[in-house]
Structures are given as C-alpha cells and as structure tokens.
Amino acid sequence: MSPYQVQLLQERYHRLAGGGLGSARRRQIASRTVRRLAWRSRIWLAAHLKRGVDVVGAAAALTLGAPLFATIALAIKLSDGGPVLFRQIRVGRNGRPFVMYKFRSMVPDAEARKAAFMALNEMPDGILFKIRKDPRITRVGRVCRKLSLDELPQFVNVLRGEMSLVGPRPPVPSEVALYDPADRRRLTAVPGITGLWQVSGRSNIDFHGQVQLDIRYIERQTLGLDLEILARTIPAVLSGKGAS
C-alpha cells in the first residue's frame, strides 16, 4: 500500500469519525485503523527502499566487477576444464526454492565424493558439513573461498529478486526439513549474500547459531542495520576468519 493510498484512507476515516450517533466509538475505530495503515505504510516504504538499494548495489557490483568476474572465470576454467559456475537449490522467502549461483570452488564431482568424507565433518551438530582442509576444494577455489569471491555470482540472484544484499543465510532443503516451528521464522525474509552470520564468524558458527543470528536480524531489520552489516562485511572477508 502506497503512502498516497494511506492518505486517502486516512481522510476517509477522519470523515467517518466526525459527528453523529456513536461518534466516540467511531473515532476510536478510525484512530486504530489509521495507526494500522500508517504502520503498513512504513513497512511498504522500508521494503521498497531495501529493494532499491539491492538493485542499485547489485547492478553496480556486476558492472564494475566485470573484469574481476572474467578473471575468476578464466582461472577456474584453466585449472581443470570444468564448469565455471556451481548451481544449487536453496530455499528463499516463504519457503520458495530457487537456484543460487556461485563460482565453482570444488572439483566437478564434489557432491558425488561427499559421502566418502562425512565421517570427517567438523560441525558438531551434523546438520551442516565442513572440513577445514576439504580435499575437494581446488587451488583456485581455496583463494576464492577465503575472500568470499565465490559468492559474487549471487548478485545475479539479487537482481532477480531471489536474494538481497543483506539477509538470512539461504538454507538448502535438507536443512529446512529439520526446522522446528520457531526456526521457520528464518524463511519470512529474503535471504542475503551477507548477514549477521557472515560478520559474526562465517562458517565457524553451527547450524543453530546461524538460525538464531538470522532470526535476530529479522527482528531488528532496518536500513541502518543493513548498512552496518555491509560495512562490517568487508573487514570480515579480508580477515579470512571463518572461511571454509
């Protein structure tokens, strides 16, 4: 609902609240309605402002970063001749699945070889999978992961409206299947390239810790918080802390 529509409704309810039998009751109803409409207007403005920042930011990153993207793609292709991009199904807002893009950082048959390394999983909850020196990661991929360069193709997901610059981590379907009702609040927001989980430890945080950080972000979400997280992401990435 646009601010103009809210203004029209406010005028309508002010007219309803004036004069006549039961006017006090009508003024009370009108007041509550106007407050509710004003709240919806703020939500509408915040959502559209966030989307505007996403589109401008993603478009700028894809345009200015084109030479870097081409260099990474060439390095991946020359390293083993495999595909440049890695595609994976992730779960977005309201449980809607989408294809998320990354620069491929592992050998082409990494998923097929995963079962052989499950016993080496270092994540205590067993839900997420991480090996500190995963032998499936290529030399180019290790550099990309350390600096989060493998995440750059997700700017395409942002332009398509499937992701945001800042938001909850986009989970895979197998994670969502393990959610309890409280965890599903994580799916009420558009997932992001970065978020509180990214600037608070990256992949060092276990599954439940990531979920709690994402829910905390959703509860506190503002444009100011988004800008703060974006500012904190750069030093977090450059430090390499928590990179898998």
Helices and strands as residue ranges (DSSP letters): H 3-17, H 23-64, H 66-80, E 85-91, G 93-95, E 97-103, H 110-113, G 114-120, H 139-146, G 149-151, H 154-159, E 164-166, H 173-176, G 183-188, E 192-194, H 196-199, G 202-204, H 207-220, H 223-239
